[in-house]
Amino acid sequence: MNASLRAAPWLLAASLALVPAPGQSRDLTMARVAEHAAIDPHFNNAGNDASTMRNIYDSLLNFDVNQAIGPSLAVSWRVLDPLTWEIRLREGVRFHDGTPFTAEDVVFSLTRAKDVPNSPSSWARNVGDVASMTVVDAHTIRVTSRQPTPLLLEQIGQVYIVSRGVAQGASTSDFNAGRAAIGTGPMRFVSWTPGDRMELRRYDQHWRGASDFERVTVRFISNPAARISALLSGDVEVIDGVPSGDVARLQRDRNVRVSSTVTPRMAYMALDSARDESPFVTDAEGRPMTRNPLRDARVRRAISHLINREALANNLLSGGGVPAGQIVPEGQGGYDPSLQPTPYDPARARALLAEAGWPNGFGLTIHSSNNRFPQDAAMAQAIGQMLARGGIRVNGVVTMPFNVYIGQATDQRFSAFLFAYNSASPHSADGLRGLLATRDLPRGMGGVNRGRYSNPEFDAALAKALEVFDEGERNRLLAAATRIGMEDQGIIPLLWQKSFWASRGEVAYDANMLDETSVRFARVAR
């Protein structure tokens, strides 16, 4: 665990956030690939929403550009016993409407986050371990977990805090309309025109100090060529999702700054491994089947062997990815050096298919978003071609906007589909419990396990790891759980992404491992 979160006496630390130097304020226009699903911070626990929420709301903990964890609305914490945490909250903080931030707002927010109607990606995985919460005083709470949970503060520390007085009884529509979108973040919400833009205005009383930017417009432009054109013409000053093939051209422009980092954001393929019949599985002639070959681990491993990750990373993404064989890259907690990317081996794939009883293959339709991560639709097409060359009939590749796609994936409308996953925490625990644990939302397990993979051996190994307070031992046990999930091919890791941002003029943007595009990482270069 990050040293700042180890069980110890009160942990007091200065905020890692930098207060901008005094200077003349200015406006800012940014362009993002992906639009949020809502302004409700508890509706969709996904990266595209995080890039919006970080502007308007604060959470208990701060996660910096390198995923280092520090205080935010929580300033210190201690473990009273293996089940109980006491958290001290920042004093003097006010919501955008002027009301004071108190412990009641935290308890309300953590309770609300567990169950927001129609959520396509629930926050239950962050708050499912909470058994009870007690307000000690206006700026102190005690949180009791259902079982020893050494990562509890990291989990609840990511949840955005809203005003109880405003949000109680409010619907997601109330947030989207601005009636309930009251946070303590550096920006006030002004308006959102879905499919076009969001308008924000600086909150001058933010406890970290005022942003460099007075008015911020965030435009949603999914087409990379259009984003780059908008940057070069001066229509926008920051863009994300710069294709790696365009980086050199932008770097030659003296008015443009490019920032980049390898992120732990993993692109992966999920497979419907739970149902006896799957909606987009056919026989080798394209006819419906009452058997689902994806339930067999040998078939899942065969599909993994048919995917040429080096070609995806180096050709499709022009070097903008690193082949992946597990959830987190080297250097993060729970990484297992023995789990290397599955080698491209069509002969081995055909042997596995024959061994599993499918010597002539079967049919699949592949689904993907087309505006969530770099080249997502093109990656789905490339994988479709790879599977087809390996003896699997690809009946089609279907792509759609992410905010439509995520809801359909959550509702189990697909059989084989692409996603990307990233966690604010620098270890594999969040990914393992979200992607591979048997789905149990009240306990915070399997929240993004859209293929409904389930393996009791994996669940037991993960549960053992999650109760260990010693960081080194916990990471060893997380690696052991990862081996079980990867050997069973619960999901198919594809690659970790390199993320690129570009800015122009006097505006600089800090690359970050959170893969976040928000005002907090933009600044006026001085």
TILUMVO-936859 format. One record per residue (C-alpha): residue number from 1; chain; x, y, z negated; residue in three letters. Coordinates in Angstrom, 2 decimals. Example, Ala and Ser with C-alpha at 12.3 -4.5 7.8 and 13.67 -1.06 7.14 Angstrom:
% TILUMVO-936859
 pos unit       X       Y       Z code
   1    A   12.30   -4.50   -7.80  ala
   2    A   13.67   -1.06   -7.14  ser
***
This chain:
% TILUMVO-936859
 pos unit       X       Y       Z code
   1    A    0.00    0.00    0.00  met
   2    A    1.10    3.57    0.57  asn
   3    A    3.03    4.69   -2.50  ala
   4    A    0.58    7.49   -3.19  ser
   5    A   -2.18    4.93   -3.73  leu
   6    A   -0.48    2.41   -5.97  arg
   7    A   -2.05    1.75   -9.37  ala
   8    A   -0.34    4.23  -11.70  ala
   9    A   -1.08    7.12  -14.07  pro
  10    A   -2.68   10.20  -12.55  trp
  11    A   -1.13   10.76   -9.13  leu
  12    A   -0.81   14.47   -8.46  leu
  13    A    0.46   15.69   -5.12  ala
  14    A    0.38   18.83   -3.08  ala
  15    A   -1.70   18.71    0.05  ser
  16    A    0.24   17.80    3.15  leu
  17    A   -1.75   20.19    5.28  ala
  18    A    0.06   23.24    6.57  leu
  19    A   -1.57   26.63    6.10  val
  20    A   -1.23   28.65    9.31  pro
  21    A    0.93   31.72    9.12  ala
  22    A   -0.91   35.03    9.19  pro
  23    A   -1.51   36.34   12.66  gly
  24    A   -4.07   37.54   15.10  gln
  25    A   -6.88   35.03   15.52  ser
  26    A   -7.94   33.82   18.94  arg
  27    A  -10.43   31.48   20.55  asp
  28    A   -9.67   27.98   21.84  leu
  29    A  -11.22   25.69   24.45  thr
  30    A  -10.42   21.98   24.38  met
  31    A  -11.49   19.15   26.71  ala
  32    A  -11.97   15.60   25.48  arg
  33    A  -12.49   12.34   27.32  val
  34    A  -15.10   10.98   24.95  ala
  35    A  -18.09   12.65   23.37  glu
  36    A  -19.31   11.90   19.87  his
  37    A  -22.53    9.95   19.38  ala
  38    A  -23.93   12.40   16.82  ala
  39    A  -23.06   15.31   14.53  ile
  40    A  -24.17   13.10   11.62  asp
  41    A  -20.82   12.05   10.10  pro
  42    A  -22.23    8.76    8.80  his
  43    A  -23.91    7.63   12.02  phe
  44    A  -21.00    6.21   14.02  asn
  45    A  -17.70    5.06   12.53  asn
  46    A  -15.68    5.42   15.73  ala
  47    A  -12.71    7.42   16.96  gly
  48    A  -14.63    9.64   19.35  asn
  49    A  -16.79   10.76   16.44  asp
  50    A  -13.78   11.28   14.15  ala
  51    A  -12.40   13.87   16.57  ser
  52    A  -15.58   15.87   15.99  thr
  53    A  -16.17   15.23   12.30  met
  54    A  -12.68   16.28   11.18  arg
  55    A  -13.53   19.81   12.28  asn
  56    A  -16.75   20.14   10.29  ile
  57    A  -16.32   17.86    7.28  tyr
  58    A  -13.60   16.85    4.85  asp
  59    A  -13.06   13.44    3.25  ser
  60    A  -11.53   12.47   -0.08  leu
  61    A   -8.16   11.66    1.48  leu
  62    A   -6.05   13.23    4.21  asn
  63    A   -4.42   11.13    6.93  phe
  64    A   -1.62   12.98    8.72  asp
  65    A   -0.10   12.58   12.19  val
  66    A    1.87    9.51   11.05  asn
  67    A   -1.03    8.01    9.04  gln
  68    A    0.61    9.00    5.77  ala
  69    A   -2.07    9.31    3.10  ile
  70    A   -2.44   12.25    0.74  gly
  71    A   -5.03   14.22   -1.21  pro
  72    A   -7.87   16.19    0.32  ser
  73    A  -11.15   16.61   -1.58  leu
  74    A   -9.71   14.11   -4.06  ala
  75    A   -6.60   15.49   -5.75  val
  76    A   -5.66   12.59   -8.02  ser
  77    A   -6.79    9.11   -9.02  trp
  78    A   -6.01    6.26  -11.36  arg
  79    A   -6.96    2.62  -11.78  val
  80    A   -8.60    2.07  -15.18  leu
  81    A   -8.87   -1.69  -14.70  asp
  82    A   -8.88   -4.03  -11.66  pro
  83    A  -12.47   -3.04  -10.88  leu
  84    A  -12.61    0.65  -11.84  thr
  85    A  -11.13    3.77  -10.25  trp
  86    A  -11.35    7.27  -11.65  glu
  87    A  -11.04   10.07   -9.09  ile
  88    A  -10.53   13.76   -9.77  arg
  89    A  -11.93   16.14   -7.20  leu
  90    A  -10.69   19.45   -5.92  arg
  91    A  -12.17   22.47   -7.69  glu
  92    A  -13.12   25.74   -6.06  gly
  93    A  -14.28   24.17   -2.78  val
  94    A  -17.49   25.45   -1.21  arg
  95    A  -19.66   24.16    1.59  phe
  96    A  -20.26   26.31    4.65  his
  97    A  -23.52   27.58    3.11  asp
  98    A  -21.66   28.81    0.02  gly
  99    A  -22.78   26.10   -2.40  thr
 100    A  -20.06   24.52   -4.57  pro
 101    A  -18.69   21.06   -3.84  phe
 102    A  -19.22   18.69   -6.79  thr
 103    A  -19.06   15.03   -7.77  ala
 104    A  -22.77   14.67   -6.97  glu
 105    A  -22.01   15.35   -3.30  asp
 106    A  -19.42   12.56   -3.24  val
 107    A  -21.72    9.98   -4.82  val
 108    A  -24.52   11.00   -2.45  phe
 109    A  -22.27   10.81    0.63  ser
 110    A  -20.82    7.40   -0.21  leu
 111    A  -24.31    6.07   -0.87  thr
 112    A  -25.76    7.53    2.33  arg
 113    A  -22.91    6.25    4.50  ala
 114    A  -23.79    2.63    3.78  lys
 115    A  -27.08    2.60    5.64  asp
 116    A  -27.85    5.15    8.35  val
 117    A  -30.64    3.98   10.69  pro
 118    A  -29.63    2.77   14.17  asn
 119    A  -25.91    3.19   13.54  ser
 120    A  -23.92    1.66   16.42  pro
 121    A  -20.83    1.33   14.19  ser
 122    A  -21.64    1.33   10.49  ser
 123    A  -19.64    2.88    7.67  trp
 124    A  -20.69   -0.09    5.52  ala
 125    A  -17.22   -1.60    5.94  arg
 126    A  -15.79    1.38    4.05  asn
 127    A  -18.28    1.40    1.18  val
 128    A  -19.43   -2.23    1.01  gly
 129    A  -17.06   -3.06   -1.85  asp
 130    A  -18.59   -0.36   -4.07  val
 131    A  -20.77   -1.83   -6.84  ala
 132    A  -21.58    1.40   -8.67  ser
 133    A  -20.56    5.04   -9.07  met
 134    A  -20.74    7.30  -12.11  thr
 135    A  -20.45   11.08  -12.32  val
 136    A  -18.15   11.82  -15.27  val
 137    A  -18.26   15.58  -14.85  asp
 138    A  -18.61   18.10  -12.03  ala
 139    A  -15.22   17.14  -10.58  his
 140    A  -14.64   13.55  -11.71  thr
 141    A  -16.23   10.28  -10.61  ile
 142    A  -15.72    6.64  -11.52  arg
 143    A  -16.14    3.97   -8.87  val
 144    A  -16.57    0.30   -9.75  thr
 145    A  -15.92   -2.36   -7.11  ser
 146    A  -17.55   -5.78   -6.75  arg
 147    A  -14.17   -7.51   -7.00  gln
 148    A  -10.59   -6.32   -7.36  pro
 149    A  -10.09   -4.04   -4.34  thr
 150    A   -6.66   -2.40   -4.25  pro
 151    A   -7.51   -0.62   -0.98  leu
 152    A  -10.79    0.78   -2.28  leu
 153    A   -9.63    4.40   -2.34  leu
 154    A   -8.35    4.18    1.24  glu
 155    A  -11.70    2.76    2.31  gln
 156    A  -13.97    5.31    0.64  ile
 157    A  -11.40    8.05    1.20  gly
 158    A  -12.19    8.09    4.92  gln
 159    A  -15.92    8.81    4.46  val
 160    A  -16.93   12.40    5.27  tyr
 161    A  -18.55   14.36    2.46  ile
 162    A  -21.80   16.22    3.05  val
 163    A  -23.86   18.52    0.85  ser
 164    A  -26.38   16.59   -1.21  arg
 165    A  -28.63   19.62   -1.40  gly
 166    A  -28.84   19.93    2.38  val
 167    A  -28.50   16.32    3.57  ala
 168    A  -30.85   14.59    1.14  gln
 169    A  -33.74   13.32    3.23  gly
 170    A  -32.13   14.60    6.44  ala
 171    A  -32.13   12.47    9.58  ser
 172    A  -29.44   12.15   12.22  thr
 173    A  -31.57   14.47   14.36  ser
 174    A  -31.39   17.10   11.61  asp
 175    A  -27.59   16.94   11.78  phe
 176    A  -27.57   17.09   15.58  asn
 177    A  -29.76   20.20   15.50  ala
 178    A  -27.42   21.83   12.96  gly
 179    A  -29.94   21.96   10.12  arg
 180    A  -27.97   19.48    8.01  ala
 181    A  -24.49   19.84    9.56  ala
 182    A  -23.02   21.59    6.52  ile
 183    A  -19.55   20.45    5.49  gly
 184    A  -16.46   21.83    3.81  thr
 185    A  -14.23   21.48    6.89  gly
 186    A  -12.20   24.16    8.68  pro
 187    A  -14.94   24.80   11.26  met
 188    A  -18.65   25.57   11.04  arg
 189    A  -20.93   23.77   13.47  phe
 190    A  -22.67   26.15   15.89  val
 191    A  -24.24   24.04   18.65  ser
 192    A  -23.99   20.89   20.72  trp
 193    A  -25.15   20.48   24.30  thr
 194    A  -24.97   16.70   24.92  pro
 195    A  -22.92   15.80   27.95  gly
 196    A  -21.40   19.26   28.16  asp
 197    A  -19.91   20.95   25.09  arg
 198    A  -19.84   21.67   21.38  met
 199    A  -19.35   25.13   19.85  glu
 200    A  -17.63   25.71   16.51  leu
 201    A  -16.72   28.77   14.49  arg
 202    A  -13.96   29.16   11.93  arg
 203    A  -14.78   28.78    8.23  tyr
 204    A  -12.63   31.51    6.71  asp
 205    A  -13.01   30.22    3.14  gln
 206    A  -11.63   26.75    3.84  his
 207    A   -9.57   25.58    0.88  trp
 208    A   -6.50   24.87    3.07  arg
 209    A   -6.60   28.33    4.59  gly
 210    A   -8.12   29.64    7.79  ala
 211    A   -7.48   28.01   11.17  ser
 212    A   -5.54   29.84   13.88  asp
 213    A   -8.70   29.80   15.99  phe
 214    A  -11.87   31.80   15.39  glu
 215    A  -14.18   30.24   17.96  arg
 216    A  -13.64   26.78   19.41  val
 217    A  -15.37   25.24   22.41  thr
 218    A  -14.99   21.50   22.93  val
 219    A  -15.92   20.38   26.43  arg
 220    A  -16.55   16.76   27.34  phe
 221    A  -14.90   15.90   30.67  ile
 222    A  -14.51   12.18   31.24  ser
 223    A  -12.78   12.44   34.63  asn
 224    A   -8.99   12.76   34.14  pro
 225    A   -8.40   14.72   37.35  ala
 226    A  -11.08   17.22   36.32  ala
 227    A   -9.54   17.60   32.85  arg
 228    A   -6.10   18.26   34.29  ile
 229    A   -7.52   20.72   36.81  ser
 230    A   -9.31   22.58   34.01  ala
 231    A   -6.04   22.79   32.07  leu
 232    A   -3.95   24.02   34.98  leu
 233    A   -6.55   26.63   35.96  ser
 234    A   -6.72   27.96   32.40  gly
 235    A  -10.35   26.95   31.84  asp
 236    A   -9.22   24.88   28.85  val
 237    A   -6.08   24.98   26.73  glu
 238    A   -5.88   21.45   25.28  val
 239    A   -6.79   18.13   26.89  ile
 240    A   -6.51   14.55   25.71  asp
 241    A   -6.36   11.27   27.60  gly
 242    A   -3.67   12.44   30.00  val
 243    A   -2.94    9.48   32.32  pro
 244    A    0.67    8.41   31.91  ser
 245    A    1.12    8.67   35.68  gly
 246    A    0.45   12.42   35.48  asp
 247    A    2.80   13.16   32.58  val
 248    A    5.93   13.90   34.65  ala
 249    A    4.04   16.34   36.88  arg
 250    A    2.67   18.24   33.88  leu
 251    A    6.07   18.30   32.18  gln
 252    A    7.50   20.13   35.19  arg
 253    A    5.02   22.97   34.67  asp
 254    A    6.68   25.58   32.44  arg
 255    A    3.31   26.73   31.13  asn
 256    A    2.32   23.26   29.91  val
 257    A    3.37   21.32   26.81  arg
 258    A    2.94   17.52   26.67  val
 259    A    2.91   15.63   23.38  ser
 260    A    2.71   11.87   22.99  ser
 261    A    2.97    8.95   20.60  thr
 262    A    2.54    5.19   20.58  val
 263    A   -0.60    4.62   18.55  thr
 264    A   -1.84    1.52   16.72  pro
 265    A   -4.99    1.82   18.81  arg
 266    A   -5.47   -1.66   20.22  met
 267    A   -7.36   -2.37   23.41  ala
 268    A   -8.86   -5.85   23.20  tyr
 269    A  -11.40   -8.20   24.74  met
 270    A  -14.22   -9.48   22.55  ala
 271    A  -15.99  -12.72   23.39  leu
 272    A  -19.39  -14.03   22.36  asp
 273    A  -18.12  -16.99   20.33  ser
 274    A  -21.22  -17.42   18.15  ala
 275    A  -24.26  -18.18   20.30  arg
 276    A  -25.05  -21.49   21.98  asp
 277    A  -26.33  -19.52   24.96  glu
 278    A  -24.71  -16.27   26.04  ser
 279    A  -26.46  -13.75   28.32  pro
 280    A  -23.72  -13.31   30.92  phe
 281    A  -22.24  -16.82   31.06  val
 282    A  -23.04  -19.02   34.07  thr
 283    A  -21.74  -22.20   35.60  asp
 284    A  -19.11  -22.10   38.33  ala
 285    A  -21.82  -21.58   40.95  glu
 286    A  -23.35  -18.60   39.17  gly
 287    A  -26.35  -20.48   37.77  arg
 288    A  -27.59  -19.93   34.18  pro
 289    A  -26.30  -22.34   31.54  met
 290    A  -27.52  -23.47   28.14  thr
 291    A  -23.94  -24.06   26.96  arg
 292    A  -21.52  -21.33   25.94  asn
 293    A  -17.89  -22.27   26.66  pro
 294    A  -16.68  -19.19   24.74  leu
 295    A  -17.45  -21.02   21.49  arg
 296    A  -14.40  -23.23   22.16  asp
 297    A  -11.06  -21.77   21.01  ala
 298    A   -9.31  -23.54   23.90  arg
 299    A  -11.41  -21.57   26.37  val
 300    A  -10.68  -18.32   24.55  arg
 301    A   -6.96  -19.10   24.62  arg
 302    A   -7.20  -19.93   28.32  ala
 303    A   -8.72  -16.51   29.03  ile
 304    A   -5.89  -14.91   27.07  ser
 305    A   -3.30  -16.77   29.18  his
 306    A   -4.95  -15.46   32.37  leu
 307    A   -4.40  -11.82   31.40  ile
 308    A   -1.11  -10.29   32.54  asn
 309    A   -0.50   -7.72   29.81  arg
 310    A    2.78   -6.52   31.31  glu
 311    A    0.96   -5.64   34.52  ala
 312    A   -1.73   -3.78   32.60  leu
 313    A    0.82   -1.81   30.57  ala
 314    A    3.37   -1.05   33.27  asn
 315    A    1.36   -0.95   36.49  asn
 316    A   -2.19    0.02   35.63  leu
 317    A   -1.15    2.38   32.82  leu
 318    A    2.23    3.39   34.33  ser
 319    A    4.01    2.51   31.10  gly
 320    A    1.26    3.94   28.92  gly
 321    A    0.79    0.81   26.84  gly
 322    A    2.64   -1.85   24.86  val
 323    A    1.48   -5.50   25.18  pro
 324    A   -0.18   -6.70   21.97  ala
 325    A   -0.49  -10.10   20.33  gly
 326    A   -2.17   -9.01   17.09  gln
 327    A   -4.11   -6.14   15.57  ile
 328    A   -1.31   -3.83   14.37  val
 329    A    2.11   -3.06   15.88  pro
 330    A    5.47   -3.61   14.26  glu
 331    A    6.06   -1.32   11.29  gly
 332    A    2.52   -1.54    9.93  gln
 333    A    1.44   -3.59    6.93  gly
 334    A    0.41   -7.14    7.77  gly
 335    A    2.34   -7.31   11.05  tyr
 336    A    3.57  -10.84   11.81  asp
 337    A    6.69  -11.00   14.03  pro
 338    A    5.82  -14.56   15.05  ser
 339    A    2.67  -13.40   16.86  leu
 340    A    3.93  -12.18   20.20  gln
 341    A    1.64  -11.29   23.13  pro
 342    A    0.15  -14.36   24.82  thr
 343    A    2.29  -15.08   27.90  pro
 344    A    0.70  -14.86   31.33  tyr
 345    A    0.43  -18.54   32.28  asp
 346    A   -2.34  -19.53   34.72  pro
 347    A   -1.21  -23.17   34.74  ala
 348    A   -1.54  -23.40   30.98  arg
 349    A   -4.92  -21.69   31.21  ala
 350    A   -6.20  -24.24   33.74  arg
 351    A   -4.98  -27.09   31.53  ala
 352    A   -6.79  -25.66   28.52  leu
 353    A  -10.00  -25.22   30.51  leu
 354    A   -9.81  -28.83   31.71  ala
 355    A   -9.08  -30.05   28.19  glu
 356    A  -12.15  -28.18   26.95  ala
 357    A  -14.33  -29.80   29.62  gly
 358    A  -14.37  -27.01   32.21  trp
 359    A  -11.99  -28.20   34.97  pro
 360    A  -13.93  -26.21   37.57  asn
 361    A  -14.28  -23.14   35.39  gly
 362    A  -17.47  -21.22   34.70  phe
 363    A  -18.86  -17.75   35.35  gly
 364    A  -18.61  -14.52   33.38  leu
 365    A  -19.65  -10.90   33.70  thr
 366    A  -17.22   -8.43   32.10  ile
 367    A  -18.51   -5.24   30.49  his
 368    A  -16.60   -2.10   29.53  ser
 369    A  -16.95    1.56   28.77  ser
 370    A  -15.80    3.98   31.47  asn
 371    A  -14.88    7.02   29.37  asn
 372    A  -13.57    5.80   26.02  arg
 373    A   -9.85    5.16   26.50  phe
 374    A   -7.39    5.63   29.38  pro
 375    A   -8.27    3.48   32.39  gln
 376    A  -10.86    1.45   30.48  asp
 377    A  -13.02    0.79   33.55  ala
 378    A   -9.98    0.08   35.73  ala
 379    A   -8.64   -2.28   33.08  met
 380    A  -11.90   -4.23   33.12  ala
 381    A  -11.67   -4.50   36.92  gln
 382    A   -8.05   -5.66   36.74  ala
 383    A   -8.85   -8.30   34.13  ile
 384    A  -11.76   -9.47   36.25  gly
 385    A   -9.39  -10.03   39.16  gln
 386    A   -6.94  -11.89   36.90  met
 387    A   -9.64  -14.23   35.60  leu
 388    A  -10.95  -14.85   39.11  ala
 389    A   -7.47  -15.83   40.31  arg
 390    A   -7.25  -18.24   37.37  gly
 391    A  -10.36  -20.23   38.19  gly
 392    A  -13.09  -18.37   36.31  ile
 393    A  -15.92  -17.05   38.44  arg
 394    A  -16.35  -13.34   37.74  val
 395    A  -19.97  -12.52   38.51  asn
 396    A  -19.38   -8.82   38.10  gly
 397    A  -17.67   -6.03   36.19  val
 398    A  -20.14   -3.55   34.72  val
 399    A  -19.05   -0.25   33.15  thr
 400    A  -21.02    2.54   31.50  met
 401    A  -20.56    5.64   29.29  pro
 402    A  -19.30    4.75   25.83  phe
 403    A  -22.24    6.16   23.88  asn
 404    A  -24.56    3.84   25.84  val
 405    A  -22.09    0.95   25.82  tyr
 406    A  -21.43    0.85   22.09  ile
 407    A  -25.10    0.45   21.22  gly
 408    A  -25.58   -2.38   23.68  gln
 409    A  -22.43   -4.14   22.47  ala
 410    A  -23.58   -3.85   18.86  thr
 411    A  -26.92   -5.38   19.88  asp
 412    A  -25.07   -8.38   21.40  gln
 413    A  -26.09   -7.66   24.99  arg
 414    A  -22.74   -8.85   26.43  phe
 415    A  -20.62  -12.01   26.65  ser
 416    A  -17.11  -10.71   27.43  ala
 417    A  -16.36   -7.05   26.89  phe
 418    A  -13.57   -4.55   26.28  leu
 419    A  -13.11   -2.26   23.30  phe
 420    A  -10.39   -0.32   21.52  ala
 421    A   -9.81   -0.24   17.77  tyr
 422    A   -7.77    2.06   15.58  asn
 423    A   -7.70    2.59   11.84  ser
 424    A   -6.59    5.60    9.84  ala
 425    A   -4.84    3.22    7.43  ser
 426    A   -1.33    1.98    8.28  pro
 427    A   -2.00   -1.74    7.83  his
 428    A   -4.08   -4.57    9.27  ser
 429    A   -6.64   -4.92    6.46  ala
 430    A   -9.23   -2.61    8.01  asp
 431    A   -8.98   -4.26   11.41  gly
 432    A   -9.14   -7.80   10.04  leu
 433    A  -12.20   -7.14    7.93  arg
 434    A  -13.89   -5.15   10.70  gly
 435    A  -13.06   -7.21   13.80  leu
 436    A  -12.66  -10.81   12.62  leu
 437    A  -14.43  -11.28    9.28  ala
 438    A  -17.80  -13.01    9.38  thr
 439    A  -20.41  -10.29    9.73  arg
 440    A  -21.85   -9.30    6.35  asp
 441    A  -22.60   -5.58    6.43  leu
 442    A  -23.74   -5.21    2.79  pro
 443    A  -20.27   -6.42    1.76  arg
 444    A  -18.53   -4.30    4.39  gly
 445    A  -17.36   -7.28    6.44  met
 446    A  -17.47   -7.70   10.21  gly
 447    A  -18.75   -4.20   10.86  gly
 448    A  -17.33   -4.13   14.40  val
 449    A  -17.28   -7.88   14.95  asn
 450    A  -19.47   -7.59   18.03  arg
 451    A  -18.64  -11.09   19.29  gly
 452    A  -19.79  -12.46   15.90  arg
 453    A  -16.65  -14.57   15.50  tyr
 454    A  -16.82  -16.57   12.27  ser
 455    A  -14.16  -18.79   10.69  asn
 456    A  -14.44  -19.77    6.99  pro
 457    A  -10.69  -20.46    6.82  glu
 458    A   -9.94  -16.95    8.04  phe
 459    A  -12.53  -15.41    5.68  asp
 460    A  -10.98  -17.17    2.68  ala
 461    A   -7.44  -16.11    3.63  ala
 462    A   -8.53  -12.50    4.11  leu
 463    A  -10.47  -12.41    0.84  ala
 464    A   -7.36  -13.62   -0.98  lys
 465    A   -5.22  -10.90    0.60  ala
 466    A   -7.67   -8.09   -0.14  leu
 467    A   -7.60   -8.71   -3.90  glu
 468    A   -3.80   -8.42   -4.29  val
 469    A   -2.49   -5.12   -5.69  phe
 470    A    1.19   -5.78   -4.90  asp
 471    A    1.76   -4.27   -1.47  glu
 472    A    4.46   -6.69   -0.30  gly
 473    A    2.50   -9.78   -1.30  glu
 474    A   -0.69   -8.37    0.18  arg
 475    A    1.02   -7.73    3.51  asn
 476    A    2.35  -11.30    3.52  arg
 477    A   -1.17  -12.64    2.96  leu
 478    A   -2.62  -10.30    5.59  leu
 479    A   -0.11  -11.71    8.08  ala
 480    A   -1.18  -15.24    7.13  ala
 481    A   -4.84  -14.36    7.73  ala
 482    A   -3.90  -12.76   11.04  thr
 483    A   -2.21  -15.97   12.19  arg
 484    A   -5.42  -17.91   11.59  ile
 485    A   -7.52  -15.42   13.54  gly
 486    A   -5.08  -15.13   16.43  met
 487    A   -4.45  -18.87   16.76  glu
 488    A   -8.22  -19.30   16.94  asp
 489    A   -8.36  -16.37   19.40  gln
 490    A  -11.17  -14.62   17.53  gly
 491    A  -10.47  -11.63   19.78  ile
 492    A   -8.00  -11.19   22.62  ile
 493    A   -5.54   -8.33   21.91  pro
 494    A   -4.43   -6.64   25.12  leu
 495    A   -2.17   -3.70   24.33  leu
 496    A   -1.47   -0.80   22.03  trp
 497    A   -1.95    2.52   23.73  gln
 498    A    0.41    5.41   24.23  lys
 499    A   -1.61    8.59   23.89  ser
 500    A   -0.79   11.84   25.70  phe
 501    A   -2.11   15.35   25.12  trp
 502    A   -1.36   18.48   27.13  ala
 503    A   -1.73   22.13   26.16  ser
 504    A   -0.96   25.41   27.88  arg
 505    A    0.31   28.86   27.07  gly
 506    A    0.88   29.63   23.42  glu
 507    A   -1.22   26.69   22.21  val
 508    A    0.55   23.56   20.96  ala
 509    A   -1.04   20.24   20.05  tyr
 510    A    0.49   17.72   17.65  asp
 511    A    0.42   14.12   18.86  ala
 512    A   -0.93   11.84   16.15  asn
 513    A   -1.24    8.12   15.49  met
 514    A   -4.90    8.62   14.64  leu
 515    A   -5.49    9.29   18.36  asp
 516    A   -7.58   12.26   17.27  glu
 517    A   -8.32   15.41   19.25  thr
 518    A   -9.47   18.03   16.78  ser
 519    A   -8.75   21.61   15.78  val
 520    A   -6.63   20.55   12.82  arg
 521    A   -3.80   19.38   15.11  phe
 522    A   -3.95   22.43   17.39  ala
 523    A   -1.99   25.58   16.58  arg
 524    A   -0.62   28.76   18.03  val
 525    A    3.08   28.13   18.71  ala
 526    A    5.25   30.66   16.94  arg
***
